[in-house]
Amino acid sequence: MQELSCTWVPGTFDVVRLKFAGRTVEMTSTRLARLFGKQALHDLYLKGSAKLKVDPQQVALLS
């Protein structure tokens, strides 16, 4: 399992920045919810950031 750090991209309404293993990926919150489930967005909306535990198969979906 890897830890994925999620934050909003400043100045956007729906773009999320994901950081993991020295990489940075940006995607819409809709795509994030499709890949990791709606639960992935709860902390992001409430706190502005979230940490997700993902497996290697899920990380592969980000490429």
All heavy atoms as TSV, in Angstrom:
chain	resi	resn	atom	element	x	y	z
A	1	MET	N	N	0.834	-1.185	0.000
A	1	MET	CA	C	0.000	0.000	0.000
A	1	MET	C	C	0.880	1.250	0.000
A	1	MET	O	O	1.887	1.296	0.669
A	1	MET	CB	C	-0.894	0.041	1.229
A	1	MET	CG	C	-1.947	-1.025	1.258
A	1	MET	SD	S	-3.207	-0.716	0.049
A	1	MET	CE	C	-4.625	-0.598	1.046
A	2	GLN	N	N	0.460	2.221	-0.763
A	2	GLN	CA	C	1.135	3.511	-0.814
A	2	GLN	C	C	0.200	4.572	-0.275
A	2	GLN	O	O	-1.024	4.425	-0.323
A	2	GLN	CB	C	1.482	3.886	-2.250
A	2	GLN	CG	C	2.744	3.297	-2.771
A	2	GLN	CD	C	3.068	3.891	-4.138
A	2	GLN	OE1	O	2.203	4.150	-4.953
A	2	GLN	NE2	N	4.344	4.098	-4.370
A	3	GLU	N	N	0.778	5.664	0.194
A	3	GLU	CA	C	-0.035	6.783	0.649
A	3	GLU	C	C	-0.052	7.849	-0.427
A	3	GLU	O	O	0.983	8.217	-0.973
A	3	GLU	CB	C	0.514	7.359	1.950
A	3	GLU	CG	C	-0.427	8.381	2.554
A	3	GLU	CD	C	0.022	8.798	3.931
A	3	GLU	OE1	O	0.828	9.746	4.012
A	3	GLU	OE2	O	-0.421	8.171	4.910
A	4	LEU	N	N	-1.234	8.329	-0.719
A	4	LEU	CA	C	-1.459	9.331	-1.739
A	4	LEU	C	C	-1.933	10.592	-1.034
A	4	LEU	O	O	-2.872	10.539	-0.243
A	4	LEU	CB	C	-2.549	8.793	-2.670
A	4	LEU	CG	C	-2.798	9.426	-3.995
A	4	LEU	CD1	C	-1.673	9.036	-4.946
A	4	LEU	CD2	C	-4.107	8.918	-4.543
A	5	SER	N	N	-1.310	11.706	-1.290
A	5	SER	CA	C	-1.687	12.979	-0.685
A	5	SER	C	C	-2.481	13.782	-1.707
A	5	SER	O	O	-2.032	13.973	-2.840
A	5	SER	CB	C	-0.420	13.740	-0.276
A	5	SER	OG	O	-0.748	15.018	0.185
A	6	CYS	N	N	-3.660	14.256	-1.311
A	6	CYS	CA	C	-4.542	14.987	-2.223
A	6	CYS	C	C	-4.789	16.393	-1.686
A	6	CYS	O	O	-5.104	16.566	-0.513
A	6	CYS	CB	C	-5.895	14.302	-2.341
A	6	CYS	SG	S	-5.839	12.580	-2.772
A	7	THR	N	N	-4.687	17.383	-2.566
A	7	THR	CA	C	-5.029	18.768	-2.231
A	7	THR	C	C	-5.697	19.397	-3.453
A	7	THR	O	O	-5.530	18.919	-4.564
A	7	THR	CB	C	-3.778	19.608	-1.863
A	7	THR	OG1	O	-2.859	19.562	-2.947
A	7	THR	CG2	C	-3.122	19.111	-0.600
A	8	TRP	N	N	-6.449	20.462	-3.215
A	8	TRP	CA	C	-7.050	21.194	-4.322
A	8	TRP	C	C	-5.979	22.006	-5.026
A	8	TRP	O	O	-5.061	22.519	-4.392
A	8	TRP	CB	C	-8.130	22.147	-3.819
A	8	TRP	CG	C	-9.315	21.458	-3.246
A	8	TRP	CD1	C	-9.658	21.395	-1.930
A	8	TRP	CD2	C	-10.317	20.728	-3.948
A	8	TRP	NE1	N	-10.807	20.664	-1.779
A	8	TRP	CE2	C	-11.229	20.246	-2.996
A	8	TRP	CE3	C	-10.524	20.428	-5.286
A	8	TRP	CZ2	C	-12.340	19.495	-3.352
A	8	TRP	CZ3	C	-11.633	19.680	-5.629
A	8	TRP	CH2	C	-12.533	19.223	-4.674
A	9	VAL	N	N	-6.090	22.149	-6.336
A	9	VAL	CA	C	-5.215	23.044	-7.089
A	9	VAL	C	C	-5.752	24.456	-6.864
A	9	VAL	O	O	-6.936	24.706	-7.106
A	9	VAL	CB	C	-5.209	22.684	-8.595
A	9	VAL	CG1	C	-4.433	23.719	-9.392
A	9	VAL	CG2	C	-4.630	21.294	-8.802
A	10	PRO	N	N	-4.917	25.373	-6.363
A	10	PRO	CA	C	-5.387	26.740	-6.082
A	10	PRO	C	C	-6.011	27.402	-7.319
A	10	PRO	O	O	-5.517	27.243	-8.437
A	10	PRO	CB	C	-4.110	27.474	-5.671
A	10	PRO	CG	C	-3.195	26.404	-5.188
A	10	PRO	CD	C	-3.506	25.197	-6.032
A	11	GLY	N	N	-7.109	28.105	-7.099
A	11	GLY	CA	C	-7.780	28.821	-8.170
A	11	GLY	C	C	-8.711	27.975	-9.012
A	11	GLY	O	O	-9.225	28.449	-10.025
A	12	THR	N	N	-8.920	26.725	-8.618
A	12	THR	CA	C	-9.828	25.849	-9.363
A	12	THR	C	C	-10.956	25.390	-8.451
A	12	THR	O	O	-10.855	25.456	-7.232
A	12	THR	CB	C	-9.111	24.603	-9.914
A	12	THR	OG1	O	-8.689	23.781	-8.820
A	12	THR	CG2	C	-7.912	24.988	-10.761
A	13	PHE	N	N	-12.026	24.929	-9.071
A	13	PHE	CA	C	-13.168	24.430	-8.309
A	13	PHE	C	C	-13.195	22.914	-8.211
A	13	PHE	O	O	-13.805	22.364	-7.310
A	13	PHE	CB	C	-14.482	24.894	-8.943
A	13	PHE	CG	C	-14.720	26.364	-8.821
A	13	PHE	CD1	C	-14.580	27.181	-9.921
A	13	PHE	CD2	C	-15.062	26.919	-7.608
A	13	PHE	CE1	C	-14.795	28.536	-9.817
A	13	PHE	CE2	C	-15.282	28.271	-7.485
A	13	PHE	CZ	C	-15.145	29.089	-8.589
A	14	ASP	N	N	-12.554	22.255	-9.168
A	14	ASP	CA	C	-12.704	20.800	-9.211
A	14	ASP	C	C	-11.433	20.041	-9.590
A	14	ASP	O	O	-11.496	18.859	-9.884
A	14	ASP	CB	C	-13.826	20.426	-10.173
A	14	ASP	CG	C	-13.485	20.738	-11.627
A	14	ASP	OD1	O	-12.566	21.550	-11.867
A	14	ASP	OD2	O	-14.137	20.166	-12.516
A	15	VAL	N	N	-10.280	20.684	-9.571
A	15	VAL	CA	C	-9.043	20.007	-9.937
A	15	VAL	C	C	-8.263	19.666	-8.670
A	15	VAL	O	O	-8.060	20.506	-7.797
A	15	VAL	CB	C	-8.176	20.860	-10.890
A	15	VAL	CG1	C	-6.904	20.112	-11.273
A	15	VAL	CG2	C	-8.972	21.218	-12.137
A	16	VAL	N	N	-7.843	18.398	-8.592
A	16	VAL	CA	C	-7.150	17.880	-7.412
A	16	VAL	C	C	-5.709	17.538	-7.791
A	16	VAL	O	O	-5.459	16.999	-8.868
A	16	VAL	CB	C	-7.863	16.607	-6.884
A	16	VAL	CG1	C	-7.147	16.027	-5.680
A	16	VAL	CG2	C	-9.307	16.919	-6.567
A	17	ARG	N	N	-4.780	17.867	-6.901
A	17	ARG	CA	C	-3.368	17.519	-7.092
A	17	ARG	C	C	-3.057	16.325	-6.206
A	17	ARG	O	O	-3.276	16.358	-5.001
A	17	ARG	CB	C	-2.487	18.706	-6.723
A	17	ARG	CG	C	-1.011	18.457	-6.952
A	17	ARG	CD	C	-0.205	19.721	-6.741
A	17	ARG	NE	N	-0.526	20.667	-7.809
A	17	ARG	CZ	C	-0.681	21.978	-7.634
A	17	ARG	NH1	N	-0.543	22.511	-6.443
A	17	ARG	NH2	N	-0.956	22.757	-8.654
A	18	LEU	N	N	-2.529	15.259	-6.814
A	18	LEU	CA	C	-2.169	14.042	-6.101
A	18	LEU	C	C	-0.654	13.928	-6.072
A	18	LEU	O	O	-0.004	14.077	-7.106
A	18	LEU	CB	C	-2.751	12.819	-6.801
A	18	LEU	CG	C	-4.239	12.859	-7.130
A	18	LEU	CD1	C	-4.612	11.700	-8.010
A	18	LEU	CD2	C	-5.048	12.863	-5.870
A	19	LYS	N	N	-0.100	13.644	-4.892
A	19	LYS	CA	C	1.341	13.445	-4.760
A	19	LYS	C	C	1.598	12.071	-4.166
A	19	LYS	O	O	1.004	11.713	-3.157
A	19	LYS	CB	C	1.957	14.522	-3.873
A	19	LYS	CG	C	1.900	15.900	-4.485
A	19	LYS	CD	C	2.588	16.920	-3.626
A	19	LYS	CE	C	2.478	18.291	-4.274
A	19	LYS	NZ	N	3.179	19.305	-3.506
A	20	PHE	N	N	2.500	11.327	-4.825
A	20	PHE	CA	C	2.843	9.987	-4.360
A	20	PHE	C	C	4.156	9.580	-4.997
A	20	PHE	O	O	4.419	9.901	-6.157
A	20	PHE	CB	C	1.752	8.975	-4.717
A	20	PHE	CG	C	1.493	8.865	-6.190
A	20	PHE	CD1	C	2.063	7.843	-6.929
A	20	PHE	CD2	C	0.710	9.792	-6.845
A	20	PHE	CE1	C	1.850	7.744	-8.287
A	20	PHE	CE2	C	0.486	9.702	-8.205
A	20	PHE	CZ	C	1.056	8.675	-8.934
A	21	ALA	N	N	4.989	8.919	-4.248
A	21	ALA	CA	C	6.259	8.359	-4.736
A	21	ALA	C	C	7.067	9.362	-5.561
A	21	ALA	O	O	7.608	9.022	-6.602
A	21	ALA	CB	C	5.989	7.091	-5.543
A	22	GLY	N	N	7.101	10.614	-5.129
A	22	GLY	CA	C	7.874	11.627	-5.835
A	22	GLY	C	C	7.234	12.138	-7.116
A	22	GLY	O	O	7.844	12.894	-7.851
A	23	ARG	N	N	6.014	11.727	-7.394
A	23	ARG	CA	C	5.293	12.168	-8.595
A	23	ARG	C	C	4.134	13.065	-8.209
A	23	ARG	O	O	3.615	12.982	-7.102
A	23	ARG	CB	C	4.738	10.960	-9.352
A	23	ARG	CG	C	5.799	10.069	-9.939
A	23	ARG	CD	C	5.232	8.881	-10.665
A	23	ARG	NE	N	4.191	9.269	-11.614
A	23	ARG	CZ	C	3.269	8.430	-12.077
A	23	ARG	NH1	N	3.242	7.184	-11.673
A	23	ARG	NH2	N	2.360	8.835	-12.934
A	24	THR	N	N	3.729	13.907	-9.154
A	24	THR	CA	C	2.561	14.764	-8.975
A	24	THR	C	C	1.651	14.591	-10.180
A	24	THR	O	O	2.113	14.650	-11.316
A	24	THR	CB	C	2.977	16.239	-8.849
A	24	THR	OG1	O	3.865	16.374	-7.739
A	24	THR	CG2	C	1.780	17.133	-8.630
A	25	VAL	N	N	0.373	14.371	-9.907
A	25	VAL	CA	C	-0.626	14.190	-10.962
A	25	VAL	C	C	-1.807	15.086	-10.629
A	25	VAL	O	O	-2.182	15.210	-9.467
A	25	VAL	CB	C	-1.097	12.709	-11.026
A	25	VAL	CG1	C	-2.213	12.528	-12.036
A	25	VAL	CG2	C	0.058	11.792	-11.327
A	26	GLU	N	N	-2.387	15.714	-11.642
A	26	GLU	CA	C	-3.591	16.514	-11.438
A	26	GLU	C	C	-4.741	15.889	-12.205
A	26	GLU	O	O	-4.560	15.398	-13.319
A	26	GLU	CB	C	-3.364	17.952	-11.896
A	26	GLU	CG	C	-2.372	18.687	-11.022
A	26	GLU	CD	C	-2.169	20.133	-11.428
A	26	GLU	OE1	O	-2.796	20.597	-12.396
A	26	GLU	OE2	O	-1.356	20.793	-10.766
A	27	MET	N	N	-5.918	15.887	-11.591
A	27	MET	CA	C	-7.112	15.347	-12.234
A	27	MET	C	C	-8.339	16.005	-11.636
A	27	MET	O	O	-8.246	16.658	-10.591
A	27	MET	CB	C	-7.195	13.829	-12.055
A	27	MET	CG	C	-7.429	13.373	-10.639
A	27	MET	SD	S	-7.638	11.593	-10.460
A	27	MET	CE	C	-6.113	10.986	-11.111
A	28	THR	N	N	-9.470	15.826	-12.269
A	28	THR	CA	C	-10.709	16.394	-11.741
A	28	THR	C	C	-11.179	15.586	-10.530
A	28	THR	O	O	-10.837	14.407	-10.381
A	28	THR	CB	C	-11.830	16.390	-12.801
A	28	THR	OG1	O	-12.135	15.042	-13.135
A	28	THR	CG2	C	-11.429	17.177	-14.038
A	29	SER	N	N	-11.956	16.226	-9.699
A	29	SER	CA	C	-12.499	15.531	-8.534
A	29	SER	C	C	-13.444	14.413	-8.970
A	29	SER	O	O	-13.551	13.385	-8.304
A	29	SER	CB	C	-13.209	16.518	-7.610
A	29	SER	OG	O	-14.240	17.191	-8.297
A	30	THR	N	N	-14.094	14.565	-10.101
A	30	THR	CA	C	-14.982	13.526	-10.620
A	30	THR	C	C	-14.200	12.266	-10.943
A	30	THR	O	O	-14.608	11.153	-10.585
A	30	THR	CB	C	-15.715	14.023	-11.890
A	30	THR	OG1	O	-16.407	15.221	-11.576
A	30	THR	CG2	C	-16.677	12.982	-12.419
A	31	ARG	N	N	-13.054	12.422	-11.605
A	31	ARG	CA	C	-12.227	11.250	-11.931
A	31	ARG	C	C	-11.677	10.610	-10.657
A	31	ARG	O	O	-11.624	9.383	-10.535
A	31	ARG	CB	C	-11.090	11.651	-12.859
A	31	ARG	CG	C	-10.253	10.453	-13.243
A	31	ARG	CD	C	-9.382	10.701	-14.444
A	31	ARG	NE	N	-8.662	9.483	-14.752
A	31	ARG	CZ	C	-7.353	9.397	-14.875
A	31	ARG	NH1	N	-6.612	10.479	-14.759
A	31	ARG	NH2	N	-6.774	8.259	-15.131
A	32	LEU	N	N	-11.272	11.436	-9.694
A	32	LEU	CA	C	-10.775	10.904	-8.421
A	32	LEU	C	C	-11.839	10.034	-7.758
A	32	LEU	O	O	-11.548	8.937	-7.288
A	32	LEU	CB	C	-10.368	12.049	-7.489
A	32	LEU	CG	C	-9.827	11.637	-6.133
A	32	LEU	CD1	C	-8.415	11.067	-6.282
A	32	LEU	CD2	C	-9.815	12.813	-5.190
A	33	ALA	N	N	-13.077	10.516	-7.739
A	33	ALA	CA	C	-14.177	9.748	-7.144
A	33	ALA	C	C	-14.427	8.448	-7.904
A	33	ALA	O	O	-14.723	7.419	-7.296
A	33	ALA	CB	C	-15.443	10.591	-7.103
A	34	ARG	N	N	-14.293	8.471	-9.223
A	34	ARG	CA	C	-14.486	7.250	-10.012
A	34	ARG	C	C	-13.414	6.217	-9.712
A	34	ARG	O	O	-13.684	5.029	-9.644
A	34	ARG	CB	C	-14.474	7.570	-11.497
A	34	ARG	CG	C	-15.726	8.203	-11.986
A	34	ARG	CD	C	-15.703	8.383	-13.483
A	34	ARG	NE	N	-16.805	9.222	-13.894
A	34	ARG	CZ	C	-16.740	10.098	-14.870
A	34	ARG	NH1	N	-15.630	10.263	-15.555
A	34	ARG	NH2	N	-17.786	10.829	-15.169
A	35	LEU	N	N	-12.169	6.675	-9.539
A	35	LEU	CA	C	-11.059	5.750	-9.300
A	35	LEU	C	C	-11.032	5.210	-7.873
A	35	LEU	O	O	-10.734	4.040	-7.656
A	35	LEU	CB	C	-9.724	6.430	-9.602
A	35	LEU	CG	C	-9.450	6.786	-11.056
A	35	LEU	CD1	C	-8.153	7.568	-11.164
A	35	LEU	CD2	C	-9.397	5.543	-11.908
A	36	PHE	N	N	-11.304	6.068	-6.890
A	36	PHE	CA	C	-11.120	5.683	-5.484
A	36	PHE	C	C	-12.397	5.719	-4.651
A	36	PHE	O	O	-12.357	5.470	-3.455
A	36	PHE	CB	C	-10.065	6.591	-4.839
A	36	PHE	CG	C	-8.747	6.561	-5.549
A	36	PHE	CD1	C	-8.303	7.644	-6.269
A	36	PHE	CD2	C	-7.953	5.421	-5.510
A	36	PHE	CE1	C	-7.085	7.615	-6.932
A	36	PHE	CE2	C	-6.742	5.380	-6.165
A	36	PHE	CZ	C	-6.313	6.481	-6.891
A	37	GLY	N	N	-13.520	6.040	-5.254
A	37	GLY	CA	C	-14.784	6.076	-4.531
A	37	GLY	C	C	-15.072	7.449	-3.949
A	37	GLY	O	O	-14.175	8.271	-3.767
A	38	LYS	N	N	-16.324	7.693	-3.659
A	38	LYS	CA	C	-16.748	9.002	-3.141
A	38	LYS	C	C	-16.126	9.313	-1.787
A	38	LYS	O	O	-15.946	10.468	-1.430
A	38	LYS	CB	C	-18.265	9.069	-3.053
A	38	LYS	CG	C	-18.927	9.102	-4.403
A	38	LYS	CD	C	-20.424	9.199	-4.282
A	38	LYS	CE	C	-21.049	9.187	-5.658
A	38	LYS	NZ	N	-22.501	9.271	-5.605
A	39	GLN	N	N	-15.800	8.287	-1.018
A	39	GLN	CA	C	-15.163	8.489	0.290
A	39	GLN	C	C	-13.869	9.284	0.161
A	39	GLN	O	O	-13.477	9.995	1.069
A	39	GLN	CB	C	-14.869	7.146	0.957
A	39	GLN	CG	C	-16.086	6.426	1.460
A	39	GLN	CD	C	-16.708	7.175	2.617
A	39	GLN	OE1	O	-17.787	7.733	2.461
A	39	GLN	NE2	N	-16.064	7.196	3.738
A	40	ALA	N	N	-13.193	9.159	-0.976
A	40	ALA	CA	C	-11.927	9.851	-1.197
A	40	ALA	C	C	-12.099	11.367	-1.153
A	40	ALA	O	O	-11.160	12.091	-0.828
A	40	ALA	CB	C	-11.334	9.442	-2.535
A	41	LEU	N	N	-13.295	11.845	-1.445
A	41	LEU	CA	C	-13.529	13.286	-1.484
A	41	LEU	C	C	-13.962	13.876	-0.148
A	41	LEU	O	O	-13.879	15.091	0.032
A	41	LEU	CB	C	-14.584	13.617	-2.538
A	41	LEU	CG	C	-14.207	13.310	-3.975
A	41	LEU	CD1	C	-15.378	13.596	-4.894
A	41	LEU	CD2	C	-13.000	14.105	-4.398
A	42	HIS	N	N	-14.390	13.067	0.794
A	42	HIS	CA	C	-14.930	13.602	2.047
A	42	HIS	C	C	-13.934	14.489	2.790
A	42	HIS	O	O	-14.243	15.634	3.101
A	42	HIS	CB	C	-15.418	12.472	2.942
A	42	HIS	CG	C	-16.695	11.877	2.456
A	42	HIS	ND1	N	-17.507	11.114	3.238
A	42	HIS	CD2	C	-17.323	11.912	1.250
A	42	HIS	CE1	C	-18.559	10.723	2.559
A	42	HIS	NE2	N	-18.458	11.193	1.342
A	43	ASP	N	N	-12.743	13.995	3.092
A	43	ASP	CA	C	-11.747	14.816	3.787
A	43	ASP	C	C	-11.302	15.984	2.927
A	43	ASP	O	O	-11.040	17.068	3.437
A	43	ASP	CB	C	-10.520	13.992	4.188
A	43	ASP	CG	C	-10.732	13.210	5.466
A	43	ASP	OD1	O	-11.743	13.465	6.158
A	43	ASP	OD2	O	-9.887	12.361	5.789
A	44	LEU	N	N	-11.238	15.775	1.641
A	44	LEU	CA	C	-10.819	16.836	0.734
A	44	LEU	C	C	-11.784	18.020	0.832
A	44	LEU	O	O	-11.363	19.172	0.935
A	44	LEU	CB	C	-10.763	16.295	-0.693
A	44	LEU	CG	C	-10.015	17.091	-1.728
A	44	LEU	CD1	C	-8.590	17.375	-1.305
A	44	LEU	CD2	C	-10.032	16.381	-3.056
A	45	TYR	N	N	-13.077	17.740	0.836
A	45	TYR	CA	C	-14.068	18.812	0.957
A	45	TYR	C	C	-14.071	19.426	2.354
A	45	TYR	O	O	-14.196	20.639	2.507
A	45	TYR	CB	C	-15.477	18.309	0.632
A	45	TYR	CG	C	-15.752	18.189	-0.842
A	45	TYR	CD1	C	-16.126	16.976	-1.402
A	45	TYR	CD2	C	-15.648	19.282	-1.693
A	45	TYR	CE1	C	-16.390	16.851	-2.758
A	45	TYR	CE2	C	-15.898	19.172	-3.049
A	45	TYR	CZ	C	-16.272	17.962	-3.573
A	45	TYR	OH	O	-16.523	17.854	-4.908
A	46	LEU	N	N	-13.939	18.615	3.390
A	46	LEU	CA	C	-14.028	19.123	4.755
A	46	LEU	C	C	-12.760	19.816	5.240
A	46	LEU	O	O	-12.824	20.820	5.935
A	46	LEU	CB	C	-14.375	17.981	5.713
A	46	LEU	CG	C	-15.767	17.373	5.533
A	46	LEU	CD1	C	-15.920	16.156	6.424
A	46	LEU	CD2	C	-16.837	18.393	5.829
A	47	LYS	N	N	-11.601	19.282	4.888
A	47	LYS	CA	C	-10.325	19.794	5.405
A	47	LYS	C	C	-9.459	20.479	4.351
A	47	LYS	O	O	-8.501	21.155	4.697
A	47	LYS	CB	C	-9.507	18.655	6.008
A	47	LYS	CG	C	-10.183	17.942	7.147
A	47	LYS	CD	C	-9.321	16.786	7.612
A	47	LYS	CE	C	-10.030	15.952	8.658
A	47	LYS	NZ	N	-9.229	14.771	9.006
A	48	GLY	N	N	-9.755	20.257	3.086
A	48	GLY	CA	C	-8.938	20.821	2.020
A	48	GLY	C	C	-7.786	19.924	1.602
A	48	GLY	O	O	-7.071	20.229	0.657
A	49	SER	N	N	-7.608	18.823	2.309
A	49	SER	CA	C	-6.578	17.849	1.939
A	49	SER	C	C	-7.012	16.480	2.430
A	49	SER	O	O	-7.857	16.364	3.305
A	49	SER	CB	C	-5.226	18.222	2.541
A	49	SER	OG	O	-5.269	18.123	3.943
A	50	ALA	N	N	-6.414	15.454	1.842
A	50	ALA	CA	C	-6.754	14.089	2.233
A	50	ALA	C	C	-5.566	13.180	1.982
A	50	ALA	O	O	-4.719	13.461	1.128
A	50	ALA	CB	C	-7.958	13.592	1.431
A	51	LYS	N	N	-5.497	12.108	2.734
A	51	LYS	CA	C	-4.485	11.068	2.551
A	51	LYS	C	C	-5.231	9.776	2.258
A	51	LYS	O	O	-6.126	9.389	3.001
A	51	LYS	CB	C	-3.635	10.913	3.807
A	51	LYS	CG	C	-2.925	12.177	4.211
A	51	LYS	CD	C	-1.447	11.977	4.165
A	51	LYS	CE	C	-0.764	13.188	4.747
A	51	LYS	NZ	N	-0.007	13.919	3.809
A	52	LEU	N	N	-4.862	9.125	1.174
A	52	LEU	CA	C	-5.507	7.876	0.773
A	52	LEU	C	C	-4.486	6.756	0.761
A	52	LEU	O	O	-3.343	6.951	0.360
A	52	LEU	CB	C	-6.096	8.001	-0.637
A	52	LEU	CG	C	-7.063	9.142	-0.913
A	52	LEU	CD1	C	-7.393	9.176	-2.389
A	52	LEU	CD2	C	-8.317	8.971	-0.084
A	53	LYS	N	N	-4.906	5.587	1.177
A	53	LYS	CA	C	-4.075	4.384	1.072
A	53	LYS	C	C	-4.499	3.674	-0.210
A	53	LYS	O	O	-5.674	3.342	-0.372
A	53	LYS	CB	C	-4.295	3.452	2.267
A	53	LYS	CG	C	-3.948	4.070	3.594
A	53	LYS	CD	C	-2.462	4.068	3.793
A	53	LYS	CE	C	-2.190	4.544	5.227
A	53	LYS	NZ	N	-0.831	4.807	5.486
A	54	VAL	N	N	-3.554	3.498	-1.125
A	54	VAL	CA	C	-3.866	2.878	-2.405
A	54	VAL	C	C	-2.934	1.706	-2.674
A	54	VAL	O	O	-1.793	1.681	-2.210
A	54	VAL	CB	C	-3.778	3.898	-3.562
A	54	VAL	CG1	C	-4.828	4.973	-3.410
A	54	VAL	CG2	C	-2.401	4.512	-3.649
A	55	ASP	N	N	-3.434	0.754	-3.436
A	55	ASP	CA	C	-2.596	-0.407	-3.794
A	55	ASP	C	C	-1.947	-0.158	-5.154
A	55	ASP	O	O	-2.316	0.793	-5.863
A	55	ASP	CB	C	-3.419	-1.693	-3.771
A	55	ASP	CG	C	-4.601	-1.670	-4.722
A	55	ASP	OD1	O	-4.431	-1.202	-5.867
A	55	ASP	OD2	O	-5.671	-2.121	-4.336
A	56	PRO	N	N	-0.988	-0.970	-5.548
A	56	PRO	CA	C	-0.274	-0.765	-6.817
A	56	PRO	C	C	-1.188	-0.745	-8.047
A	56	PRO	O	O	-0.910	-0.031	-9.006
A	56	PRO	CB	C	0.689	-1.942	-6.885
A	56	PRO	CG	C	0.929	-2.308	-5.461
A	56	PRO	CD	C	-0.371	-2.045	-4.764
A	57	GLN	N	N	-2.278	-1.501	-8.019
A	57	GLN	CA	C	-3.212	-1.498	-9.150
A	57	GLN	C	C	-3.876	-0.136	-9.297
A	57	GLN	O	O	-4.071	0.347	-10.409
A	57	GLN	CB	C	-4.268	-2.580	-8.966
A	57	GLN	CG	C	-3.720	-3.975	-9.074
A	57	GLN	CD	C	-4.767	-5.017	-8.706
A	57	GLN	OE1	O	-5.713	-4.740	-7.979
A	57	GLN	NE2	N	-4.576	-6.229	-9.207
A	58	GLN	N	N	-4.238	0.491	-8.179
A	58	GLN	CA	C	-4.848	1.808	-8.232
A	58	GLN	C	C	-3.835	2.861	-8.684
A	58	GLN	O	O	-4.175	3.769	-9.426
A	58	GLN	CB	C	-5.425	2.178	-6.859
A	58	GLN	CG	C	-6.635	1.357	-6.502
A	58	GLN	CD	C	-7.107	1.616	-5.096
A	58	GLN	OE1	O	-6.327	1.602	-4.154
A	58	GLN	NE2	N	-8.393	1.853	-4.944
A	59	VAL	N	N	-2.595	2.734	-8.251
A	59	VAL	CA	C	-1.544	3.666	-8.682
A	59	VAL	C	C	-1.367	3.564	-10.193
A	59	VAL	O	O	-1.182	4.574	-10.881
A	59	VAL	CB	C	-0.217	3.395	-7.938
A	59	VAL	CG1	C	0.908	4.208	-8.536
A	59	VAL	CG2	C	-0.367	3.715	-6.457
A	60	ALA	N	N	-1.447	2.375	-10.738
A	60	ALA	CA	C	-1.310	2.177	-12.178
A	60	ALA	C	C	-2.388	2.909	-12.960
A	60	ALA	O	O	-2.170	3.356	-14.082
A	60	ALA	CB	C	-1.321	0.692	-12.507
A	61	LEU	N	N	-3.562	3.071	-12.364
A	61	LEU	CA	C	-4.655	3.786	-13.027
A	61	LEU	C	C	-4.362	5.281	-13.179
A	61	LEU	O	O	-4.984	5.963	-13.996
A	61	LEU	CB	C	-5.962	3.611	-12.252
A	61	LEU	CG	C	-6.525	2.201	-12.198
A	61	LEU	CD1	C	-7.717	2.162	-11.241
A	61	LEU	CD2	C	-6.912	1.710	-13.570
A	62	LEU	N	N	-3.429	5.802	-12.401
A	62	LEU	CA	C	-3.105	7.221	-12.445
A	62	LEU	C	C	-2.175	7.578	-13.597
A	62	LEU	O	O	-2.002	8.739	-13.909
A	62	LEU	CB	C	-2.464	7.655	-11.126
A	62	LEU	CG	C	-3.321	7.477	-9.884
A	62	LEU	CD1	C	-2.529	7.819	-8.640
A	62	LEU	CD2	C	-4.568	8.345	-9.968
A	63	SER	N	N	-1.569	6.594	-14.205
A	63	SER	CA	C	-0.608	6.847	-15.288
A	63	SER	C	C	-1.296	7.082	-16.608
A	63	SER	O	O	-2.328	6.651	-16.888
A	63	SER	CB	C	0.343	5.683	-15.446
A	63	SER	OG	O	1.029	5.474	-14.242
